[in-house]
Amino acid sequence: MSSSTSTPDSVQVINERKEFNQKLSDYLDVTNTLNSGLDYHIVSVFGSQSTGKSTLLNALFGTKFQVMNEAQRSQTTKGIWMGKAIMSGEAEAISDSDDYDNGSSISTKSSDEDAAVSVSVSPSKKKSGDDYLNVVPSSSHILVLDVEGTDGRERGEDQDFERRSALFALATSEVLIVNMWESQVGLYQGANMGLLKTVFEVNLSLFQTSGQASRSLILFVIRDHRGSASLDSLASTVIEDLDKHWESIAKPTEELKSSKISDFFDIQFFALPHKVFLPEKFSEQVNVLARRFTNAHSSAYVFKPEYHRKVPIDGWAMYANQIWEQIELNKDLDLPTQQMLLARFRCEEISGQSFKYFDEELAKLNQSKGGILGGTQVVPGFGESIKAIRSEALGQFDSLASRYHENVYLSKRKDLQSLIDTRISILYHAQLQALHKASLELFHSTITKAPEDSSFEQTVLSARAAAEGHFETGAKEATIDEEVFNYDEHRNRFTAELQTAEDQKKEEAIKKIVTRVGKRVSRIFAEDIDSFFVTPDEDTWRKVSDFFNATLRTVLSPYDGGKDFKVGATSDINKRGAHDIRKAAWVSLDSKLREITREDNVVMRLREIFENSFRYDKNGVPVVWKATDDIEGPYIKARDHALSVLPIFATAQFADGEKFEPDVIIDEDADDFSLRIRDTKLQEISTKFRRQADALYVDAKRSTSQSTAHIPFYIIVLLVVLGWNEFMAVLRNPFLILFAMMAGGGAYLAYCLDMWGPIITVTSVMIEKSSEIAKEKLRQALDVPVAPAHQSAVPGGSAIPLDDLTSSGERISVTPEKTEKDEEL
């Protein structure tokens, strides 16, 4: 194969190893054929090896296929080659007297064809093609297939490739040129009758599959025609042989048994003189034959519309590859009909245009809606707008594609609709999601804006109805095709989330009730629980328990005891609310009890109990101790009585020993509820209380001794003698008189109230403390180390009795507790 500097002359479609060229489309591209659509034709040639097939094609179409070396007489064309025809100039018009298409089997030619005779065998009725192929312009691209010759010595008896190449040529070509010498007419192998028989059988197979005849033109070119036998005679011989072989082939159906060869093939004959001996005449007749391939206006034009396979050229390489794969796999050729191939291409093309229109209109719609299409906002009029664009896109496809093969049209329409609906589905789900969100917001806003005096349960029902109505209305409007788009799943999700939101609102309402009731319970406990611990006894905790339960019954009575909080909640939510109130009540009680049993509070209450018993009589009248009264007995009794109630503060339990504990868990990490005061704290509380009780006892003792003390008479005389001058000075000064009167009145009042003892005690304590502080400051200033405290001389801390004097001067033994308190004071 020769080649030019820019464009290859030819390309091997299938090599001798039966491998298809996957880069065939590249050749069609570089030869400017790939964009020709249906404006092309395929011509193939086959015949015996070394009969000049490639030479004929080069002369007829201007191709440059490699030709045989006359000296070697060996195989030149291996496999199947393709070349693009290069036709120089416009073909001359064939005379109008040509009778090619008038239904006769023999036609006479114009004056320029005197050296050759052409015979046309065609059906009695001309078949017309599609409208767009009625006239094929002379500028159509012609692609020529040069098929490896048959009966070659290189392959010998291996006729497999011959049959496969014949099948391939039949499936892809409009015109089959059978190149044969005049001397081969009447022969079986030489005339390629066996090969043609295979072509016939395959054609019937195609006819049976597709449902209609796939017509082709078989053009017999008789080479080296000497003229001794007329072309009519040669044509009759060939046709007779063809009819005989047609009758002998197996018909796949009963309808085809009576068929004729002319039902499927148009047959023409053309004779060429000897190329070597009559070169000028050969070239002349080749030009005559070439005009049949170029002049579309001539009745002898070979490319009839019904021959065209209707496969766009940009898909021809794939189409041919699939055919060859089927042939290679020894499968029955289930080739699509020409109409289906065309329909597939055209429907895909129209589908692309329709989808492009849809895409552009969708972009315009999005722009008109402010770019919110597919976003988080509800698009007003979404369904109506999308439905109009979708209908228009599908309508355009229907108007242009419905005239093609129905199955292909419906299949491509389904694909287009699926493509459009997939795009819409994204926007559709976004619209439903936006509706979902907006409907929930409507639910919340309806509840928020409801009047405060309105029924919460009724408000929730109204808000739910409004939200469900909003979602349902919007979803129906957005659903442009109920068979394709379904919002059941979105509705279920929305309903579930709406129910969750409703339950949350009801739980929030119940929480508000719980908070309000909890505050009320806390207020009740803060006001009333203290009263149970003023004079505690063994029934105190039972009283607290009864009061706790009574309080809960009171606060829960408006809510059926906690079974229904009047918000429309489920029984489970109501139970949780009642549980929360009970838990809040226990927490409030626990907090109040912690306050009551705090160390300083317990000490204060013990002191109150002690004072009520020690300083007041049974009628509540304060006791005024005299020197002759027994103070120690009432003191010990009152002290022991106060200490006896300390265990009541320490442990929350009933008289029968049962512990007073919550019936709900108020704190996972909390200590034992019934243990209010630990043992270590009890000891500290007892010690502090005893010290305070001792101090009260000492005060009582001192008040009796001070109230009975007498001033000697000589002291009074000394005061008068020595203080006369000062007394007169006071009488002469009105301010000093006023001060003396006030001081004397205060002293008398203290005496009447028996308060001199406490006053002196407090004063002495203040002086003693002031003295200690002054000494400490002086030590710090002088940097003098503090002397260690004196160790007790009595081992084991034995008590040392201390003596005190009565009003008569007698010693009274004092316990160590009193001594320690005196020292502290």
C-alpha positions in Angstrom: 0.0 0.0 0.0 1.4 3.4 -1.0 0.8 6.4 1.1 1.0 10.1 0.8 2.8 12.4 3.2 -0.3 13.5 5.0 -3.1 10.9 4.6 -2.7 7.1 4.4 -4.0 5.6 1.1 -5.7 2.7 2.8 -6.0 1.0 6.1 -6.2 -2.7 7.0 -9.6 -3.4 8.6 -9.0 -7.0 9.4 -5.6 -8.6 9.1 -4.7 -12.1 8.0 -4.9 -13.2 11.6 -8.5 -12.3 11.7 -7.9 -9.3 14.1 -10.1 -6.2 13.7 -8.3 -2.9 13.6 -9.4 -0.9 16.7 -8.1 2.4 15.2 -10.3 2.3 12.1 -12.1 5.5 13.2 -8.8 7.3 13.1 -8.5 6.6 9.4 -12.1 7.8 8.8 -11.2 11.0 10.8 -8.0 11.8 8.9 -9.8 11.3 5.6 -12.5 13.8 6.6 -15.2 11.1 6.5 -16.0 10.7 10.2 -18.4 13.7 10.2 -20.3 12.7 7.1 -23.2 11.2 8.9 -25.2 9.0 6.4 -23.6 10.7 3.4 -21.4 7.8 2.5 -21.4 4.4 0.7 -19.6 1.1 1.1 -18.5 -0.9 -1.9 -16.7 -4.3 -1.5 -15.1 -6.6 -4.0 -14.3 -10.2 -3.8 -13.4 -12.9 -6.2 -10.7 -15.4 -6.9 -7.1 -14.6 -6.0 -5.0 -12.9 -8.6 -7.9 -11.9 -10.8 -7.1 -8.2 -10.6 -9.5 -7.1 -7.9 -7.2 -4.5 -6.4 -6.3 -3.3 -9.9 -9.9 -2.9 -10.8 -10.6 -0.9 -7.6 -7.6 1.4 -8.2 -8.7 2.1 -11.7 -12.4 2.5 -10.8 -12.2 4.5 -7.6 -8.7 6.1 -7.7 -7.6 4.1 -4.7 -4.0 2.8 -4.2 -4.4 -0.7 -3.0 -1.3 -2.9 -3.4 -1.5 -5.0 -6.6 0.0 -8.3 -7.5 3.6 -8.7 -8.8 3.1 -10.3 -12.2 6.3 -12.3 -12.0 5.6 -13.9 -8.6 1.9 -14.5 -9.0 1.5 -14.5 -5.2 -1.1 -13.3 -2.8 -1.1 -9.5 -2.4 -4.2 -8.6 -0.4 -4.2 -10.1 3.0 -7.3 -9.8 5.1 -9.6 -6.9 4.3 -8.4 -3.4 3.4 -10.3 -0.1 3.2 -9.6 2.9 1.0 -11.4 6.1 0.2 -12.4 6.6 -3.4 -10.9 9.6 -5.1 -13.2 10.5 -8.1 -11.8 13.1 -10.4 -14.3 15.5 -11.9 -18.0 15.2 -12.3 -19.3 12.1 -14.1 -20.9 12.7 -17.4 -24.6 12.2 -17.5 -25.8 8.9 -18.8 -28.3 9.3 -21.6 -31.9 9.5 -20.6 -32.6 6.6 -22.9 -31.1 4.3 -20.1 -33.7 2.0 -19.0 -32.1 0.9 -15.8 -35.0 1.5 -13.5 -37.9 0.6 -15.7 -38.1 -2.9 -14.5 -36.6 -4.6 -17.6 -33.9 -7.1 -17.2 -31.8 -5.9 -20.1 -31.1 -2.4 -21.0 -29.2 -0.9 -23.9 -26.6 1.8 -23.2 -25.8 5.1 -24.7 -23.4 5.7 -27.5 -20.4 6.0 -25.2 -20.8 2.4 -24.1 -20.5 0.7 -27.5 -17.6 -1.4 -26.3 -19.5 -2.9 -23.4 -22.8 -4.3 -22.6 -24.6 -3.9 -19.3 -27.3 -6.2 -18.1 -29.5 -5.4 -15.1 -31.6 -7.9 -13.3 -34.0 -6.3 -10.8 -37.4 -7.1 -9.2 -40.4 -6.1 -11.2 -41.2 -3.4 -8.8 -38.8 -0.7 -7.6 -38.4 -0.3 -3.9 -38.1 3.2 -2.6 -36.0 4.2 0.4 -36.5 6.8 3.1 -37.2 10.4 2.1 -33.8 11.7 3.2 -32.0 9.2 0.9 -34.1 9.8 -2.2 -31.2 11.6 -3.8 -27.6 10.9 -2.8 -25.4 13.7 -4.0 -22.5 12.9 -6.3 -20.2 14.3 -3.6 -21.0 11.4 -1.3 -18.0 9.7 0.3 -17.3 6.2 -1.2 -15.4 3.7 1.0 -14.0 0.7 -0.8 -13.3 -2.7 0.8 -10.7 -4.9 -0.9 -11.4 -8.4 0.3 -8.7 -11.1 0.2 -9.1 -13.4 -2.8 -10.6 -16.8 -2.6 -9.1 -20.1 -3.8 -5.6 -19.0 -3.0 -2.8 -21.4 -2.6 -1.6 -19.6 0.6 -4.8 -20.8 2.5 -5.3 -24.0 0.5 -8.3 -25.9 1.6 -8.9 -23.5 4.6 -12.0 -21.7 3.4 -13.0 -20.4 6.8 -11.7 -16.9 6.2 -13.3 -16.8 2.7 -16.7 -17.4 4.3 -16.2 -15.0 7.1 -15.0 -12.2 4.9 -18.0 -12.8 2.6 -20.3 -12.5 5.6 -18.6 -9.3 6.7 -18.8 -7.8 3.2 -22.5 -8.6 2.9 -23.4 -7.1 6.3 -21.5 -3.9 5.7 -21.6 -3.2 1.9 -24.3 -1.7 -0.4 -22.7 -3.0 -3.6 -20.8 -6.3 -3.9 -18.5 -6.4 -6.9 -17.8 -10.0 -7.9 -14.7 -9.8 -10.0 -14.4 -12.8 -12.4 -12.9 -13.6 -15.8 -15.0 -14.6 -18.7 -13.4 -18.0 -18.7 -14.7 -18.6 -15.1 -18.3 -18.2 -16.1 -20.1 -21.5 -15.7 -17.5 -22.8 -13.2 -18.5 -23.6 -9.5 -15.3 -22.5 -7.8 -14.0 -20.1 -10.3 -17.3 -18.2 -10.5 -17.3 -18.2 -6.7 -20.7 -19.9 -6.7 -19.9 -21.7 -3.4 -19.1 -18.3 -1.8 -22.3 -16.8 -3.2 -24.3 -19.6 -1.9 -23.0 -18.8 1.6 -24.0 -15.1 0.9 -27.5 -16.2 0.1 -27.9 -18.3 3.2 -26.6 -15.5 5.4 -29.0 -13.0 3.8 -31.9 -15.3 4.5 -30.7 -15.5 8.1 -30.7 -11.8 8.3 -34.1 -11.6 6.7 -35.5 -14.1 9.2 -34.1 -12.1 12.2 -34.9 -8.6 11.1 -38.3 -9.3 9.6 -37.6 -7.6 6.3 -35.3 -8.0 3.3 -31.8 -6.5 3.5 -31.3 -5.6 -0.1 -27.9 -5.4 -1.8 -26.6 -5.0 -5.3 -24.4 -7.8 -6.7 -22.4 -6.4 -9.6 -20.6 -9.0 -11.7 -17.7 -7.5 -13.5 -16.7 -9.8 -16.3 -13.0 -9.3 -17.0 -11.1 -9.9 -20.3 -14.3 -10.0 -22.2 -13.4 -11.0 -25.8 -16.8 -10.6 -27.3 -17.1 -14.1 -28.6 -19.9 -14.7 -26.2 -22.3 -11.9 -25.6 -22.8 -10.4 -22.2 -26.4 -11.5 -22.3 -25.4 -15.1 -22.8 -22.9 -14.8 -19.9 -25.4 -13.1 -17.7 -28.0 -15.8 -18.4 -25.5 -18.5 -17.5 -24.6 -16.9 -14.2 -28.3 -16.2 -13.4 -29.2 -19.7 -14.2 -26.5 -20.9 -11.8 -27.6 -18.5 -9.1 -31.3 -19.6 -9.4 -30.2 -23.2 -9.1 -28.1 -22.6 -6.0 -30.9 -20.5 -4.5 -33.3 -23.3 -4.9 -30.8 -25.7 -3.2 -30.1 -23.6 -0.1 -32.1 -24.3 3.1 -34.9 -21.9 3.7 -35.4 -21.1 7.4 -39.2 -20.6 7.1 -42.1 -21.8 5.0 -42.7 -18.3 3.6 -39.2 -18.2 2.2 -39.4 -21.5 0.4 -41.2 -19.9 -2.5 -38.9 -16.8 -2.5 -36.7 -15.9 -5.4 -33.2 -14.4 -5.5 -34.6 -11.2 -7.0 -36.6 -10.7 -3.8 -33.3 -10.0 -2.0 -30.7 -8.9 -4.5 -30.4 -6.7 -7.5 -28.0 -8.2 -10.0 -26.1 -6.3 -12.6 -23.4 -7.3 -15.1 -20.7 -5.3 -16.7 -18.0 -6.4 -19.1 -14.4 -5.0 -19.4 -11.9 -5.7 -22.1 -8.5 -7.0 -21.5 -6.4 -4.6 -19.6 -3.1 -5.5 -21.2 -4.1 -6.1 -24.7 -6.7 -3.3 -24.9 -5.5 -0.8 -22.3 -7.2 2.2 -23.8 -10.5 0.4 -24.2 -10.2 -0.9 -20.7 -9.7 2.6 -19.3 -12.6 3.9 -21.3 -15.0 1.3 -20.0 -13.7 1.7 -16.5 -14.7 5.4 -16.7 -18.2 4.4 -18.0 -18.6 2.1 -15.0 -17.3 4.7 -12.6 -20.0 7.1 -13.7 -22.5 4.6 -12.2 -21.0 5.3 -8.8 -20.8 9.1 -9.1 -23.8 10.4 -11.0 -26.7 10.4 -8.6 -29.1 11.7 -11.1 -28.6 8.9 -13.6 -31.0 6.0 -13.7 -28.0 3.7 -13.7 -26.8 5.1 -10.4 -25.9 2.0 -8.3 -26.4 3.4 -4.8 -30.1 3.1 -4.3 -31.5 4.2 -1.0 -32.7 0.7 -0.1 -29.1 -0.5 -0.3 -27.9 1.8 2.4 -27.3 0.2 5.8 -28.3 3.5 7.5 -25.5 3.4 10.0 -23.9 6.8 10.6 -20.3 6.8 9.6 -19.1 7.8 13.1 -20.5 4.6 14.4 -19.6 2.4 11.4 -16.3 1.2 12.9 -18.0 0.0 16.1 -20.8 -1.6 14.0 -18.3 -3.4 11.8 -16.3 -4.5 14.8 -19.4 -6.0 16.5 -20.2 -7.9 13.2 -16.8 -9.3 13.0 -16.8 -10.4 16.7 -20.0 -12.3 16.0 -18.6 -13.9 12.9 -15.4 -14.8 14.8 -17.4 -16.4 17.7 -19.3 -18.5 15.1 -22.6 -17.1 16.2 -25.6 -16.7 14.0 -25.5 -13.2 12.7 -28.2 -11.4 14.6 -27.6 -8.1 13.0 -30.0 -5.2 13.7 -31.9 -4.0 10.7 -30.9 -0.9 8.9 -33.9 1.0 10.4 -32.9 0.0 13.9 -29.3 1.1 13.4 -30.5 4.4 12.0 -33.1 4.8 14.8 -30.5 4.2 17.4 -28.2 6.9 16.1 -30.9 9.4 15.4 -32.8 8.8 18.6 -29.6 9.2 20.6 -28.8 12.4 18.7 -32.3 13.7 19.3 -32.2 12.6 22.9 -29.0 14.6 23.4 -30.6 17.7 21.9 -33.7 17.3 24.1 -31.6 16.9 27.2 -29.6 19.9 26.3 -32.8 21.9 26.0 -33.9 20.6 29.4 -30.6 21.5 31.0 -30.7 25.0 29.5 -34.3 25.6 30.6 -33.5 24.3 34.0 -30.6 26.8 34.4 -33.0 29.6 33.3 -35.6 28.5 35.8 -33.0 28.5 38.6 -31.9 32.0 37.7 -35.4 33.2 37.7 -36.0 31.7 41.1 -32.9 33.4 42.5 -30.6 30.4 42.5 -32.5 28.6 45.2 -33.3 25.5 43.1 -31.9 22.5 44.8 -31.1 24.5 47.9 -32.5 24.5 51.4 -35.4 26.8 50.6 -38.9 25.9 49.3 -39.1 26.8 45.6 -42.6 28.4 44.9 -44.3 26.7 41.9 -41.6 24.0 41.7 -43.8 21.2 40.4 -45.5 23.3 37.7 -42.3 24.8 36.4 -40.3 21.5 36.3 -43.3 19.7 34.8 -43.5 22.2 31.9 -39.8 21.9 31.1 -39.9 18.1 31.3 -43.0 17.8 29.1 -41.5 20.1 26.5 -38.2 18.2 26.4 -39.9 14.9 26.0 -42.4 16.4 23.5 -39.5 17.6 21.3 -38.0 14.1 21.4 -41.4 12.5 20.6 -42.0 14.8 17.6 -38.6 14.0 16.0 -37.9 10.4 17.1 -41.4 8.8 17.0 -41.1 8.1 13.2 -38.2 5.8 13.7 -38.3 2.2 14.8 -40.8 1.9 17.5 -38.8 -0.3 19.9 -35.7 1.8 19.5 -37.7 5.0 19.9 -39.5 3.7 23.1 -36.2 2.4 24.5 -34.4 5.7 23.9 -37.4 7.7 25.2 -37.2 5.6 28.4 -33.5 6.4 28.6 -34.0 10.1 28.1 -36.8 10.2 30.6 -34.7 8.3 33.1 -31.8 10.8 32.5 -34.2 13.8 32.9 -35.9 12.3 35.9 -32.5 11.5 37.6 -31.7 15.2 37.3 -35.1 16.2 38.5 -34.9 13.6 41.4 -32.0 15.6 43.0 -34.0 18.8 42.9 -37.2 16.9 43.9 -35.6 15.5 47.0 -34.1 18.8 47.9 -37.6 20.4 47.6 -39.1 17.7 49.8 -36.3 18.2 52.3 -36.9 22.0 52.3 -40.6 21.3 52.8 -39.7 19.0 55.6 -37.7 21.7 57.3 -40.3 24.5 56.7 -43.2 22.3 58.0 -41.3 21.6 61.2 -40.6 25.3 61.6 -44.3 26.0 61.1 -45.1 23.5 63.8 -42.7 25.1 66.3 -43.8 28.7 65.4 -47.5 27.8 65.7 -46.9 26.6 69.3 -44.7 29.5 70.2 -47.2 32.1 68.9 -50.2 30.5 70.6 -52.0 32.6 73.3 -50.8 31.9 76.9 -54.3 31.1 78.1 -54.9 28.6 75.3 -55.0 24.8 75.9 -51.6 23.4 75.3 -53.0 20.1 74.1 -55.3 21.8 71.6 -52.4 24.1 70.4 -50.2 21.1 69.7 -53.0 19.4 67.7 -53.6 22.5 65.7 -49.8 22.9 65.0 -49.5 19.3 63.9 -52.4 19.6 61.5 -51.0 22.8 60.0 -47.5 21.2 59.6 -48.8 18.0 58.0 -51.1 20.0 55.7 -48.2 22.3 54.6 -46.0 19.3 53.8 -48.7 17.3 52.0 -49.7 20.2 49.9 -46.2 21.1 48.9 -45.2 17.5 48.2 -48.2 16.9 45.9 -47.4 20.1 44.0 -43.7 19.1 43.6 -44.6 15.6 42.4 -44.8 16.0 38.7 -45.3 12.3 37.9 -46.7 10.0 40.6 -45.5 6.9 38.7 -41.9 8.1 38.8 -41.7 10.3 41.8 -43.0 9.1 45.2 -42.7 10.9 48.5 -43.9 8.2 50.8 -40.5 7.7 52.3 -40.1 11.5 52.8 -43.6 11.6 54.4 -42.8 8.7 56.7 -39.6 10.5 57.8 -41.4 13.8 58.2 -44.2 12.1 60.3 -41.6 10.4 62.5 -39.7 13.6 63.1 -42.9 15.6 63.6 -43.9 13.0 66.2 -40.5 13.4 67.9 -40.9 17.2 67.9 -44.4 16.9 69.3 -43.2 14.6 72.0 -40.3 17.0 72.8 -42.8 19.9 73.1 -45.0 17.8 75.4 -41.9 16.8 77.4 -40.9 20.4 77.6 -44.3 21.4 78.8 -44.2 18.6 81.4 -40.7 19.8 82.5 -42.1 23.3 83.1 -44.8 21.7 85.2 -42.1 19.7 87.0 -40.1 22.8 87.6 -43.1 24.7 88.8 -44.3 21.9 91.1 -40.7 21.3 92.3 -40.4 25.0 93.3 -43.7 24.7 95.2 -42.5 21.6 97.0 -39.2 23.2 97.9 -41.1 26.2 99.3 -43.4 24.0 101.3 -40.4 22.0 102.7 -38.5 25.2 103.5 -41.4 26.5 105.5 -42.6 23.4 107.3 -39.9 20.8 107.7 -38.1 22.8 110.4 -41.1 22.5 112.7 -40.6 18.7 112.9 -37.1 19.2 114.4 -37.9 21.8 117.0 -38.7 19.1 119.6 -37.7 15.9 117.8 -38.8 12.5 119.1 -38.8 8.9 117.9 -41.8 9.7 115.6 -40.2 12.7 113.9 -39.2 10.8 110.8 -42.6 9.1 110.4 -44.1 12.6 110.6 -41.7 13.8 108.0 -42.5 10.8 105.7 -46.3 11.4 106.1 -45.8 15.1 105.4 -43.7 14.3 102.3 -46.3 12.0 100.8 -49.2 14.3 101.7 -47.3 17.2 100.0 -46.8 15.1 96.8 -50.5 14.1 96.7 -51.4 17.7 97.0 -49.2 19.0 94.2 -50.1 16.1 91.9 -53.8 16.2 92.5 -54.4 18.6 89.5 -52.7 16.0 87.3 -54.6 12.8 88.3 -51.8 12.0 90.7 -49.2 12.3 87.9 -51.1 10.1 85.4 -52.1 12.9 83.0 -50.5 16.3 82.9 -53.2 17.6 80.4 -50.7 18.1 77.5 -51.8 15.2 75.4 -48.7 13.2 76.1 -48.5 9.4 76.1 -48.7 7.4 79.3 -44.9 6.8 79.2 -44.2 10.5 79.0 -46.7 11.2 81.9 -45.0 8.6 84.0 -41.6 10.1 83.4 -43.1 13.5 84.4 -44.5 12.1 87.7 -41.2 10.4 88.3 -39.3 13.6 87.8 -41.6 15.5 90.2 -41.1 12.8 92.8 -37.4 12.9 92.3 -37.3 16.7 92.5 -39.3 16.4 95.8 -36.8 14.0 97.3 -33.9 16.3 96.1 -35.6 19.2 97.8 -36.2 17.2 101.0 -32.6 16.0 100.9 -31.4 19.6 100.5 -33.5 20.8 103.4 -32.4 17.9 105.6 -28.8 18.7 104.9 -29.4 22.2 106.0 -31.2 21.0 109.2 -28.5 18.5 110.0 -25.6 20.8 109.3 -23.2 20.9 112.3 -23.8 24.4 113.5 -27.6 24.1 113.1 -27.7 20.8 115.1 -25.6 22.4 117.9 -27.9 25.4 117.9 -31.0 23.2 118.1 -29.5 21.1 120.9 -28.7 24.4 122.8 -32.3 25.5 122.3 -33.5 22.2 123.7 -31.1 22.6 126.6 -32.0 26.2 127.3 -35.7 25.4 127.1 -35.2 22.8 129.8 -32.6 24.5 131.9 -33.4 28.2 131.9 -37.2 28.0 131.7 -39.7 26.1 133.9 -42.5 23.9 132.6 -44.7 27.0 132.2 -42.1 28.7 130.0 -41.1 31.2 132.7 -37.4 32.1 133.0 -35.7 30.6 136.1 -33.9 33.0 138.5 -31.3 31.0 140.4 -30.6 31.7 144.0 -27.6 30.7 146.1 -29.6 28.0 147.9 -30.9 26.4 144.6 -29.6 23.1 143.2 -28.2 24.1 139.8 -26.2 21.0 138.9 -29.2 18.6 138.9 -31.3 20.6 136.4 -28.2 21.2 134.3 -27.3 17.5 134.0 -30.9 16.6 133.2 -31.3 19.3 130.6 -27.9 18.4 129.0 -28.7 14.7 128.8 -32.1 15.4 127.4 -30.6 17.5 124.6 -28.0 14.9 123.9 -30.7 12.2 123.7 -32.2 13.7 120.6 -28.9 13.8 118.7 -29.3 10.3 117.2 -32.6 11.5 115.7 -30.7 14.1 113.7 -28.1 11.5 112.8 -30.2 8.8 111.3 -33.4 9.0 109.4 -35.4 6.0 110.6 -38.8 5.2 112.0 -39.5 4.1 115.5 -39.6 0.4 114.4 -36.1 0.7 113.0 -37.1 1.0 109.3 -35.0 3.5 107.4 -36.5 6.5 105.8 -35.2 6.3 102.2 -36.3 7.6 98.7 -38.2 5.3 96.4 -36.4 6.8 93.4 -32.7 7.2 92.6 -31.8 10.8 93.2 -28.0 10.5 92.8 -26.0 7.5 91.6 -23.0 8.5 93.7 -24.9 9.7 96.8 -24.3 8.3 100.2 -26.9 6.5 102.3 -29.9 8.8 102.5 -30.8 7.7 105.9 -27.4 8.5 107.3 -27.6 12.3 107.9 -24.7 12.7 110.3 -21.6 10.6 110.4 -20.1 9.3 113.7 -17.1 11.7 113.6 -19.4 14.6 113.2 -21.6 13.4 116.0 -18.6 13.5 118.4 -17.7 17.1 117.3 -21.3 18.2 117.7 -21.5 16.6 121.1 -18.3 18.3 122.2 -19.4 21.8 121.0 -22.8 21.4 122.6 -21.3 20.4 125.9 -19.0 23.4 126.0 -21.9 25.8 125.3 -24.0 24.0 128.0 -21.1 24.3 130.4 -20.8 28.0 129.7 -24.5 28.5 130.5 -24.1 26.5 133.7 -21.1 28.6 134.8 -23.0 31.8 134.1 -25.8 30.6 136.3 -23.4 29.8 139.1 -21.8 33.2 138.9 -25.0 35.1 138.9 -26.0 33.5 142.2 -22.7 34.4 143.9 -22.6 38.0 142.7 -26.2 38.7 143.6 -25.5 37.7 147.3 -22.2 39.7 147.9 -22.3 42.6 150.6 -20.2 45.8 150.6 -18.6 46.5 154.1 -19.8 49.7 155.9 -16.3 51.2 156.2 -16.0 51.1 152.5 -19.0 53.4 152.2 -17.5 55.8 154.7 -14.2 55.9 152.8 -16.0 56.5 149.6 -17.9 59.5 151.1 -14.8 61.0 152.8 -12.4 60.5 149.9 -14.9 61.2 147.2 -16.6 64.3 148.6 -14.7 66.8 146.5 -15.5 64.8 143.3 -19.1 64.4 144.4 -19.4 68.2 144.8 -17.7 68.8 141.5 -20.3 66.6 139.9 -23.1 68.4 141.5 -21.8 71.7 140.3 -21.5 70.4 136.6 -24.9 69.7 134.9 -23.2 67.4 132.4 -21.6 65.3 135.0 -25.0 65.2 136.9 -26.7 64.0 133.8 -24.0 61.4 133.2 -24.2 60.3 136.8 -27.9 60.0 136.6 -27.7 57.8 133.5 -25.0 55.6 134.9 -26.9 55.2 138.1 -30.1 54.4 136.3 -28.3 51.8 134.2 -26.7 50.2 137.2 -30.0 50.1 139.0 -31.7 48.5 136.0 -29.0 45.9 135.8 -29.4 45.1 139.4 -33.2 44.8 139.1 -32.8 42.4 136.2 -30.1 40.4 137.9 -27.7 41.1 135.0 -24.6 42.2 137.0 -23.3 38.7 137.0 -23.3 38.3 133.2 -21.9 41.8 132.7 -19.0 41.2 135.0 -18.3 37.8 133.4 -18.3 39.2 129.9 -16.1 42.1 131.0 -13.6 39.8 132.7 -13.4 37.6 129.7 -12.8 40.6 127.4 -10.1 41.9 129.7 -8.4 38.4 129.8 -8.6 38.0 126.0 -7.3 41.5 125.5 -4.4 40.8 127.8 -3.5 37.5 126.0 -3.6 39.3 122.6 -1.4 42.1 124.0 1.1 39.6 125.4 1.2 37.7 122.0 1.8 40.9 120.1 4.6 41.8 122.6 6.2 38.4 122.1 6.1 38.8 118.4 7.6 42.2 118.6 10.4 41.1 121.0 10.8 37.7 119.1 10.5 35.8 122.4 9.8 32.0 121.9 6.5 30.8 123.3 6.9 28.6 126.4 5.4 25.0 126.0 2.1 24.4 127.6 2.3 22.8 131.0 1.9 19.1 131.0 -0.6 17.6 133.3 1.0 16.1 136.3 -1.6 13.5 136.5 -0.9 10.6 134.2 -3.6 9.5 131.8 -5.3 12.9 132.0 -6.9 12.1 135.3 -9.5 14.7 136.4 -8.3 17.1 139.2 -11.2 18.4 141.3 -11.3 22.2 141.6 -12.8 24.1 144.5 -15.2 27.0 144.4 -16.6 28.9 147.2 -20.3 29.4 148.1 -21.7 32.7 149.3 -20.8 31.5 152.9 -17.2 30.8 151.9 -17.6 27.0 151.8 -15.8 24.9 149.1 -17.8 23.3 146.4 -16.3 20.6 144.2 -16.4 21.4 140.4 -16.2 18.8 137.6 -13.4 19.0 135.1 -15.9 20.0 132.4 -16.8 23.1 134.4 -13.1 23.8 135.1 -12.3 23.7 131.4 -15.1 26.0 130.6 -14.0 28.4 133.3 -10.5 28.4 132.0 -11.8 29.0 128.5 -13.8 31.9 129.7 
